[in-house]
Every structure is written in structure tokens, then in C-alpha cells.
Amino acid sequence: MIESDFFSDPYSNLPKQGKVAWKAPSNIALVKYWGKLAHQIPANPSISFTLDACATTTSMAFGKKEESSDTFSFDLLFEGKPKEDFKPKIQTFFERIDAYVPFLKEYHLVIETSNSFPHSSGIASSASGMAALSLCIMDIEKQMNPDMDEVFFNKKASFLARLGSGSACRSIEGDLIQWGTHKNIPESSNLYGIKYPFEVHPLFKNYHDTILLVHKGQKQVSSTVGHELMHGHPFAENRFQQAHENLDALKAVFASGDVEEFIKIVESEALTLHAMMMTSMPYFILMKPDTLEIINKIWAYRSENHVPICFTLDAGANVHVLYPESVKEKAIQFIQDELVEHCEKGHYICDRIGQGARKIQ
């Protein structure tokens, strides 16, 4: 599909009022996207596991304005309280998607949202948040167009979510989602995420992700700024090519269940992401000493015990510990015995692969 497919036909049956609600998960990238072009287009393709427990629940009550206006009207409540400092980001998002869902200006909206995990905990709350918000918007549009099918609904929701936060386009569906044009992946697109179209071994259908909260505070450099620093980065082009090559390599890995090769690719991708940060201008480091302690302990444990536990990182200090269902008990014991001491206040979150967003009735 192309961008023009997402423009709406004139609305003839605008509902007067109503309320919709969706729960959307976060996701963890295996091949990272770092660097973007205009209109939230990724500089390289990526692929992620959709999570399950780490999610945002958002409701949107809508009522027609008494008088038409060319402005957006909305109230925002985060975990039951007004959250004025979130509103500019929502305003920017609405402005970006206005051409695709022009009915929004016909309504006053009351948006209520909450996370199942701590805000600024290093989990991609922008991904789950923008995905949930986009699904609410699409739910309203579907009321005006009941013939809309699920495939189009999900693609447009992913398309809208991307305009709020790039990685949000990977939080609509599950369980393995690819985003970004890649010559060897049919139907891949820069505009929205797709379900990974190739064979996936059962081993990778039941993976776990324990998120070690090394640092819960605000990052000193935001992901938005970090993406921008890829413009003119001396290693950018090689990095973008590496992402394409790793996606190619993962095809055989996913099909065969080759966990050793999976670990090599995933850990390399995590470290490359942070290498790009450390070699940008200005340069910066988001890892903390405890991040490195965890990584070294994972390497030592895996080498000594031959248990297929690995790590990945997002753009922050926290560590995602990935492992298959078959070693869950050993992994949790290792995490509790060796790694929790490196978490802020001993906090960590147990999650696993999920099947995507769901409507709240």
C-alpha cells in the first residue's frame, strides 16, 4: 500500500458521541532502527518481538463540537490525573495525521491513558502509547466505515502510529513484526509494520523478555535527538547496510531455530546501537556501569552453563534479558541470584512475546 491509500473518503455518518478503548503492548527490537528521514521514515529496516505485559491502555471519549473549528480539542489524563506536559506531543501527533483522519477536528476528545509499567522506566512507552491512541482513532473511523476490513484497519493504525513514534508501528500486531523497506522481504514498507512473512521455528514463538530496570530516570539524550545525530554520522551508511544484512541472516535463523546465531545477531545489534551513540557528534553514553556488569555476567553464565540467555538494549541503560521457554526456570534463578543487584531498587519486569493489541470492551 502507498500513502494515498490512507486518505479517508468524505464522512457521511459522523457519530454524535461515544467512547472506545484499546490496550497496546510495547515491543523490543532485535534488529534496531536508528536514524530517520522526514515524516518518520526509518533510515534502515528493523524487526521486533511484540511484548505482552508491558502495555498502555488508552480510552478516548468523543463528542461532537457544538460549532465547527479548525483546531483540535482534547483533554488528557495520565493514570487518572491531568498531564499537561504530555499534551504538546499529542498536539504534534494530531497535526501530523490530520490529513488522514480529518474527522478528529469535529470532536472534543477526552483521552485517558495508563501504563502497566513505570513511565520513564526505559520501556518504550511512546511505542505502546501511540499505538493505543492510533487504534482508538481507527476504531472511531471504522464506525463511520463499517465495511473496513481488519487488514486495512491494522495497516492504517500502524501507519498513524508511526507518525507519533516510529517504533509504535511495530506495536499493533504480534508476534514478530518487521518495519522498513527491505528488498528480500515481500510487502515490507517504510510506512507501516508487517507480520514477519517467513517461517518461524516454534522456539522463537515462545520467547521471554525480563527487563532489568538499571535506571528509571529520564535519559540525558532523548531518542529523538539520537536519531537526528545519525545525519552526517561517519559510520551511518555501514550501519544501515548492516541492518539489511542482519535481517537477511535472521531468515535462516528463525526458520531453523538456530539460537546460537540468533544470540550473535541480537547482541551485536544492541552493541552497535550504542556504538552509534558513542561515535556521533556530539557523542553520548546511555549505558550505566551496572549495564556493563549485567552484560559481562550474562556472557560468563552462558559460557559456563551453556544456557541460551542473551541480552539486548534499547536506547537507554536498561537490559532486556531474552531466553526461550525451555530455560525459563534457570534464567529466572540466574537473574534473581546474579543480576537483580544491578537493578534500581531491585526492580525488574518479567514479560514474554505477545500477540499484539486488543480492543477493550
N, C-alpha and C positions, 0 to 999 in steps of 0.2 A: 504494500500500500504506500501511497505517497501523501504528502502533506495536505493536498487539496481534498483528499477523501475525508478529512476530519472536519471540514467546514459543514455547518448544520444547514439544513433546508429551513425555510421560514416556519416558525412555530404557529400552529393554528389552534392548539388546545392547551394553553398555559394553565396549569392547576393554580387554584387560588392560594392554597396553603398546604403544608404537610411537613413531614419530618422523616428523614432517612438516617441510617446509621451503619457503619462498616468498621470491621476490625482488620487491620493490615499489618503483616509482620515486617520486621527488619530483614536484612539479608547480609551475608558475608561473602565478599568477592574472593574467588580463587585466583583468577587472572584479573589484575587490578586495572581500573581505568584511572589515569592521572594525566590531566591536561585536557582542555576542551576548547572547542571553537565557538563561534557565535551561535546563539539560540540553543544552548545546552547540547551541542553536538559533541560526542566524545572524540578525542584525538586517536583513541585506539579501542578495539573491541574488548569486552570483558565477559566473565561468566561468574555466577554466584550460586551458592546454596541459599534457598529461601529458609528462613528460620521459622520457629513456631511460637515459643513462649514470649519472646521479645517482640511486642506488638503495640500498636497505637489503636485505640478505639475512638472514633470520631462520629458525632451526630451532627446533623445540620437541619435545623428547623427553618422553614422558608415561608414567608408571607408576602403577597403582592403589595407593592407600594401603592399608596393612595394616588400619588402623582408620579408620572414617569420622570426619570432623570438620567443623566449620562454619567452617573457616579456609582461606585459600589458602596453598599450599605451593609455593614455587618458588625456584630458583637462577637468577641472571642473569649471563651472561658477555658482555662487550662487547669485541669484537676479541680474544678468547681469554683475557681476564682478568676476574676478578670485578669487578662495578661496583656497589657498594653504594649509591652516591648516585643511581643510576637506579631503584632498587627502589621507593621511595615512589610514584613516578609510575605504575609498573606496578601496584602495590597499589591505588591510587586507580582506575585503569582497570578492574581486575578487579571492584572493588566496584560500579562503575557498570554493568557488563554482566552482573553475577551473575544477575539475573532472566531474562536471555535465553539464557544458556548455563550453567545450574546444574551441569552435569557437571564443570566445572573444579575444584570443591572435592573431587571424588572422586580427584584425581590429585596426585602430586608432579610438578612440571614443571621441566625444565632448558631454559632459553631461552638460545640463543647468537645474537648479532646482530653485524653489522658493516656499515659504510657504505663505499660506493665513493668517498666524498668526505670531507674533514676535518670532524670534529664541530665545532660552533660556527663553521662557515665562512659562515654566513648562508644556507645552503641549507636548505630545510625538512626537516630530519631527523626532526622529530616526525611529519610527514605520511607520509613513506616508512616510518618505523619502526612507527608504529601501524597502518598499512595492512598491512605484512608480518605483524605479530603477529596482527591480526584474521583474515587469510587462513589462518594456521596453525590458529587456533581453529576456523574454519569447516571446514577440512579434516578435523579430528577429528570435528566434528559430522556431517559428511557420511558418515563411516564408520559412524555409528550410524543414518543415514537415507540409504541409497544411492539412493533414488528422488528425492532433492533435485535440481532442475534447475539449470542454470547461471545462469539469470536470477535465481532466488531466492538462490542462493549469493552472487552478486555484490552484490545489493542488501543482504543481511544483513551481508556483510562490510563494505560501505560504511557501513551503519547503526552497526555496532560501532565501526569506526574513528573515526567522528565523535565518539563518546563518549570517545575517547582524545585526539584533536586534531581540531578542526573541519575543517581543510583536508585531513586524511587521507582523508576520504570521497571526495576527488577523485583519489586515487592508486590506486584499484582497477583501473579500466579506462582506455582511451585512446580517441581521441587528444585529443578536445575534450570536456571534462566540465563540466556545469552543476550547481550545487547551490543550493538555496534556492527557495522558492515564488515563482513569477512568473506572473501571470495570463495572459500570452501564450505561455508555454512549456508545452505539454502534458506531463503526468506529472511536472512539476517538484515537488520536495519539499524540505522543511526537514530531513527525516530521513536522506536519503542523496543521493549524486550520481547523475546520469543521463548517458548519452551524449547529446551535443547532437543534438536531433531534426530539425534543419532542414538544408537544402542547404549544403554547404561546398565552395567553389571549390578545385580542385587546388593552387593557390598556397599555401593555408593547411594543406595536408596534409603539407607537407614543409619546415616552418619549422625554423630553427636558433636555439639559445639559447647564447650564450657568456657565461659567468658570470664577471665580473671581481671577484676577491676583494680588495676595498678594505680590509676589516677582518675578521680572523678571530676576534677575541676575543669574549667574552661581551658581549651588549648591556647597556647600563646600565639599560634598562627592558625587561622581558620582554613578549612579545606578549600573554600572559595579562593582565598589568596594563594594557597599552594598550587591549585590548578593553573592560575594565571602565570605563575613563575615558570611553567613549562614552555611558555613562549620565549624563544631565544635560548633555551637551555642547551648547553653544549652536547648533551647526550640524549636529547629528546627523540630524534629520529631513530636511533638504535633501539631505544626503549620501546617505541611504538611497534617497530618490526618484531622485537622480542615477544610482545603480547600476541601478535598474529601467529608466530611460530609455536608458542606455548599452547594456544588453542588448537592448532593442528596436532600437536603431540598428545593432547588430552583425549583426542578421539579414540586412539587405540587403548589408552589407559582406562577410560571409562568403560569401553566395551569388554576388556579382558579382566578388569578388577585388579590391575597391577598397582597395588597400594604403595610399593616402594618408589615407583616412578611418580606417582601422584604426590607423594611427600616431597620429592625433589623439586617438582614444578611449583607446588604451593608455597613452600618455604622460600624458594628463590624469588618468587613473585613478591612476597611480603618484604624481603630484604631489599629488593630492587626499588620498591615503592619508597622506602625510607632513604635509600641511596640517592634517589632523585631529589628528595628534600635537602639532604646534606650537601648536595653539589649544585643547588640552584643559587641564584644571586638576587637578593640576599639568601644565605644558607640558614637552615634551622634544623633542630633536632627535636622530635616529639617523643622519642623513646626516653624512658627513665632508667636509672640503674637497675631497678627491680625488673624491668622489661628484659634486660640482658641476662639477669640472673635466672629468670624463668626459661629463657631460650636455651641457655647452657645446661640447665638441669634436664630439660626435655631431651636434648641431644645425648646427654650422658645416660639417662634412663633408657632411651631407645636402643643405644648401642649395647648396654649391659644386659637388657632383658628381652630384646628383640620383639618389643610390643609396638605396633604401628601407630604411635601417637605423634602428632606433628602440631606445628603452630602456624597461625597466620596473624597478620596485623592489619588493622585499618589505619587511617591517618590519625594516630594517637598512640598513647602509651600502653593501652590495654592489650592483653594477649587472648586470642581465640585458640583454644586447645581442641583440635579435631581428632576424632577417633571413631572407628566402626563399632557397631553394636556388639560385636563378638568380644571386644576387650573392655566393655563398659566398666565392669567391676574393678578391674586392675587400674584403669585410667582414673577413676574417681578416688581410689585409695591413694594412688600416687599424687594426685592433685591435693588431696587433704593432708597428706604426710609431708610433702615437699614444696608445694607451690603456693598454698594459701597464705603462708607467712609473708609473701611478697605483695599481697593484695592490700589495698587501703581498707583498714578496719576488718581485714579478713573476708571481704565481700567478694563473692563470685556468683555467677548465674549459670545454671545448667539448662541448655537448650538443645534442640535437635532439628533436623530437616523437617520442614512443614510443607503443606500443600497450597499455600497462598492465602489470599484474603477471603473473608466471608462476610456476608450480609448479616447484620444483627436485626432480628425480627422484633 
